[in-house]
Amino acid sequence: MRIGIVSDVHANVEALEACLQALDERGYDYLACLGDVVGYGAQPNECCALIRERADVTILGNHDAAVCGRMDYGYYRLIARQALDWHARHVTDENKAWLASLPYQHRVGDVAFCHGSPVNHEDFEYIFSQEQMLELVNAYPAQAPVTFIGHSHLCRAFGFSATQVTEVLRTRFHLEPDRKYLITVGSTGQPRDYDPRACAGLYDTETRAFEFLRLEYDVEQAAARILATDLSPAFGKRLLLGI
């Protein structure tokens, strides 16, 4: 089975459409969205509609949880709180109900999906370094053979055993049979690695091959949509820089 993966769409419909088109062209059997469909961007309802139509499973992200009332975001920094307030006002009741129904995790065979760390799903902890992977090493028996996450907006991959962690520094690679893997697929709608291209992933469960996809899209249009609202212009500018 070929699994297409998007994550952290953040209401960026141009980026989402580019990722879906690229996955369509490559071919896939199952589509997973790893959360944060809403937040930051200007078109939350359009992105909800596309994900609801296309994804086989959608995981709850922290921004989704905040907008639908499943978590308190009072401790977030001011600019993020203001964006979440904006989305809470603009997301339809139907889409809020859908967001409220999303699971923290999902598993298909040997493949697990969640938004942040798979150790404590509701805490939405980041994992983007070898040091942060130590919690998974300590919980090795409970981990799926491969887990896909989002949340950090970075492309990272780690192979690990019950005693050690190794970062995988390739954009295409095969998973070794004697190790488990945690793969952070990057952000579809708001990359933060100084590369403004949209991110998606493609995994083949038969060959155990994974590929990070980086895709051009109309980032200027996505930024212009934000600048045309009363969202902070910083969210539009950061799209242009990939930060």
C-alpha positions in Angstrom: 0.0 0.0 0.0 1.2 3.5 -0.9 0.4 6.1 1.8 0.3 9.8 1.0 0.8 12.1 4.0 0.1 15.8 4.5 0.4 17.7 7.8 0.1 21.2 9.3 -1.9 22.6 6.4 -2.7 25.7 8.4 -5.5 27.0 6.2 -3.2 27.3 3.2 -5.3 26.0 0.4 -2.8 26.7 -2.4 -0.2 24.6 -0.7 -2.7 21.8 0.0 -3.9 21.7 -3.6 -0.3 21.4 -4.8 0.5 18.5 -2.5 -2.7 16.7 -3.4 -2.0 17.1 -7.1 1.6 15.8 -6.6 0.4 12.8 -4.7 -2.3 12.1 -7.3 0.3 12.1 -10.0 2.6 9.7 -8.1 -0.3 7.5 -7.0 -1.4 6.4 -3.6 -3.9 4.1 -1.9 -4.4 5.9 1.4 -4.2 9.5 2.5 -3.4 10.6 6.0 -3.5 14.1 7.4 -1.5 14.5 10.6 -3.4 17.5 12.0 -3.5 21.3 12.1 -5.8 21.7 9.2 -6.6 25.2 10.6 -4.6 28.0 12.2 -2.5 30.9 10.8 -3.7 30.9 7.2 -6.7 32.6 5.6 -8.8 29.7 4.2 -9.6 27.3 7.0 -13.0 26.1 5.7 -11.7 25.5 2.2 -8.9 23.3 3.7 -11.3 21.5 6.0 -13.5 20.7 2.9 -10.6 19.3 0.9 -9.3 17.2 3.8 -12.7 15.9 4.7 -13.2 14.9 1.0 -9.8 13.4 0.4 -8.2 12.0 3.5 -8.8 8.5 4.8 -7.8 9.6 8.3 -7.2 13.0 9.9 -5.4 13.3 13.2 -6.2 16.1 15.7 -3.6 18.8 15.8 -3.1 21.3 18.6 -4.5 24.2 16.5 -7.5 22.0 15.5 -8.1 21.3 19.2 -7.8 24.9 20.2 -10.3 26.1 17.5 -12.9 23.5 18.3 -12.7 24.0 22.1 -10.8 20.8 23.0 -7.9 22.6 24.6 -7.0 25.9 26.4 -4.6 28.1 24.4 -4.5 30.9 26.9 -0.8 30.3 27.4 0.1 30.6 23.7 1.9 33.8 22.7 -0.3 36.7 21.8 0.0 36.6 18.0 -0.9 32.8 18.0 -3.8 33.4 20.3 -5.2 36.2 18.1 -4.9 33.8 15.0 -6.7 31.1 16.9 -9.4 33.5 17.9 -9.8 34.6 14.3 -10.1 30.9 13.2 -12.6 30.2 15.9 -14.8 33.0 14.6 -14.5 32.0 10.9 -14.6 28.2 11.0 -18.1 26.9 10.4 -20.0 25.0 13.1 -20.0 22.0 10.9 -16.2 22.1 10.5 -15.7 22.7 14.2 -17.8 19.6 14.9 -15.6 17.6 12.5 -12.5 18.9 14.2 -13.9 18.0 17.6 -14.4 14.4 16.4 -10.8 13.8 15.3 -8.6 11.2 17.1 -5.2 11.8 18.7 -3.8 8.8 17.0 -4.5 6.2 14.4 -2.8 3.0 13.2 -3.0 1.0 10.0 -1.0 -2.2 10.3 2.6 -1.4 11.1 2.1 2.3 10.5 1.0 4.8 13.2 -0.1 8.4 12.8 -0.2 11.2 15.4 0.5 14.9 15.5 3.3 15.3 18.1 5.2 12.8 20.2 3.5 9.3 20.2 4.3 8.9 23.9 1.8 11.4 25.3 -0.5 12.4 22.5 -2.5 15.0 24.3 0.6 16.9 25.3 1.5 17.7 21.7 5.3 17.5 22.4 7.7 18.3 19.7 10.2 15.8 18.3 12.9 17.2 16.0 16.2 16.2 17.6 18.0 13.1 18.8 17.7 14.2 22.4 14.0 14.4 22.1 13.9 10.9 20.7 15.2 9.4 24.0 11.7 9.2 25.3 10.8 6.9 22.4 13.9 4.8 23.0 12.8 4.3 26.6 9.3 3.3 25.4 10.6 1.2 22.6 8.4 -1.9 22.9 5.2 0.2 22.8 6.2 2.0 19.5 4.9 1.1 16.1 7.4 -0.1 13.5 7.0 3.3 11.8 5.3 6.4 13.2 4.6 9.5 11.1 4.1 12.9 12.9 3.9 16.6 12.2 3.8 19.6 14.6 7.4 20.9 14.3 6.9 22.0 10.6 10.4 20.4 9.9 11.4 17.4 7.8 13.2 14.9 10.1 13.6 11.1 10.2 15.0 8.9 12.9 15.7 5.2 13.1 15.9 3.9 16.6 16.3 0.8 18.7 16.0 0.1 22.4 19.4 1.5 23.0 20.2 4.2 20.3 19.0 6.7 17.8 20.3 7.6 14.4 19.1 10.5 12.3 18.4 9.7 8.6 19.8 12.5 6.5 18.2 11.6 3.2 15.1 12.7 1.3 14.5 9.2 0.0 15.4 6.1 1.9 14.3 2.5 2.8 13.5 1.6 6.3 15.7 -1.1 7.8 13.9 -4.2 9.2 15.8 -4.2 12.5 14.9 -0.7 13.5 11.8 1.4 14.2 11.3 4.8 12.7 9.8 8.1 13.6 9.4 10.4 10.6 8.3 14.1 10.8 6.9 14.9 7.4 7.2 18.7 7.5 4.4 21.2 7.0 2.2 21.4 3.9 1.1 24.9 4.5 3.8 26.6 6.7 7.3 25.2 6.3 9.9 26.4 8.8 13.2 25.2 7.4 13.9 28.3 5.2 12.4 26.5 2.2 9.0 28.0 1.3 8.0 24.9 -0.8 5.1 22.9 0.5 5.8 19.5 2.2 4.2 16.1 1.8 5.4 12.5 2.2 4.9 9.2 0.4 5.5 5.8 2.0 5.2 2.3 0.4 4.5 -0.3 3.0 5.6 -3.2 0.6 9.0 -1.8 -0.3 9.3 0.2 3.0 10.5 3.2 1.0 9.8 6.7 2.1 10.2 10.0 0.2 9.9 13.6 1.4 8.2 15.7 -1.3 9.0 19.4 -1.6 6.6 21.2 -4.0 6.4 24.6 -5.6 3.0 26.4 -5.2 1.7 29.9 -5.5 3.1 31.2 -2.2 2.5 34.8 -3.2 -1.2 34.2 -3.5 -1.3 32.4 -0.2 0.5 35.3 1.5 -1.8 37.8 -0.2 -4.9 36.0 1.1 -3.6 36.5 4.7 -2.6 40.1 4.1 -6.2 40.8 2.9 -7.6 39.8 6.3 -7.1 41.1 9.8 -4.8 38.2 10.6 -1.2 39.3 11.5 0.7 40.1 8.3 3.6 38.2 9.9 1.9 35.0 9.0 1.9 36.0 5.3 5.4 37.2 5.3 6.8 34.0 6.9 5.3 31.9 4.1 7.5 33.8 1.6 10.6 33.0 3.7 9.8 29.5 4.9 10.1 30.3 8.6 
